[in-house]
Amino acid sequence: QLQASGGGLVQAGDSLRLSCTGSRRTSSNNGMGWFRQAPGKGREFVAAINWNGGTTYYADSVKGRFTISRDRTKNTLYLQMSSLKVEDTAVYYCAAARRSLASTYFAEYNYWGQGTLVTVSS
C-alpha cells in the first residue's frame, strides 16, 4: 500500500529525491517516515513528519542535508537528499505510522513500502 521510488546510482555530492505514494487510508492522516538499511546493517531511522507537515525529525547523520516533506492532496511523501555521501548508500523504506504524530521509533510504524535502492559512488 506504500510505493517508494526515485532511487538510483549517483555520485558523492549529488542530489536525489525519493517519493512514496500511499493510499489515503494508510498515509493521509498518519505520521510518515523514512528508514534505511545499508548492506549488512540493521534498519535505521532517517526522517519523520507528522500528519500535516508541521513537525519533522531527522537523524543526526542526515540533518542539514535531507528534507522530508509531504503533499497530502497527492498522498505522497518525499525525501529530498542533497550532498549525498557514500555512507548514505542503502535501501530506503517509507513507512506510515500508527498515529498522526511524527516518530523516530521503528515500532510506531505499521505500514511499510517495498524499498528503493540508493547507491552513492565516490
N, C-alpha and C positions, 0 to 999 in steps of 0.2 A: 504493500500500500504506500510505500515511500520509494521513490525512484531517484537515485543520485546520478549525476552526470557532470561532465566537464573536466574529468581527469585527463592526464596525458603526460608526455615527456617534455620537460622544459630544462633550461639551463639555470644554474645558480644566478640569482639576481632578477630572474624573470617574474612575471605575474601570471596568475591563473584565477579564474572564477569558477567555483563549483556551484551547482544548483541541485535542489532537492524538491521534487514535486510530490505532493501528497493529496489524498482525498480530503474533503472538507471535514470528514468525521475524525480523521487522525491528526490533523495539523492546524486547523483554523484557529481554535481556541486554546491550543496547548502550547506550553513552552517547547522549544525545539533546541536541538544541539547538534554539534559536530564532534565526532570522536575519530581517532585514527589508530591504526595498528601497523607498526613497522615490522619488517621481516624478523622473526624470532623474538618478538616482544609482545607484551600484552596490550590490550586496547586502552588508550589514554584519552582523557578529556582534551578538547581543543577550544571550543567556544559554545556559548549558550545564549539564548534570547528568550524573553518572556512572551506572553501571548500577543501583546500589542507593540513589541519592539522597544519598549521604554527602558528595559533593563537588559544589560549584556554582561557576560563574564568571559574572561579569556585565560587560558593557561599562560603562565609566565613566559614560556618559550615562544609564544606567538604574539604576545602583546605588542602593539605598535606596528605589527606587520600584517596581521589578519583582521578582517572586519566581517562580522556576522550581521546579516540583515534579513528581512522577510517582507514579502508582499502578500498580505492576507487575501487580497482580492484574487490573486492567482494561486493561492495555496502553495507558494513557493518560498523556499529558504535558500539563502545564498551564503557563500563564504568567499569573500574576496581575499586572495592571498598575494602578497607582494614581497619583494626582497627574499624570494624563496632560497632556502639553503638545502644542501644535500641531506641534512638530517630531517628535513620535512618529508622525505620520501616515505610513503606509507599508503595503505588503503584507507580512504576516508569514508566514514559512515555518517549518515544523517539519522536522527532519531527524534521521535515525538515523545514528550514527557507525559506522565500520568496526570499532571496538573497544569495550570496556566502559568506557573512560575518558571523562571529560568533556574536551572540546576546544573551543578558541576558533577553530580553523583550518577554513576552508571546505573544504579538500581532505580533511579527515578524515571527511567525511560523504558517504555514497554512496546514501542513500535520502532523497527529498525529498517533502514534501506539496505540494499544489497552491497553497497560499497563501490567506490570508484578509485582507481589507482592513480596516484600522483608520483611521478618519478622525476627527481631533480638531479641532473648531472653536473659535475664540476667543470 
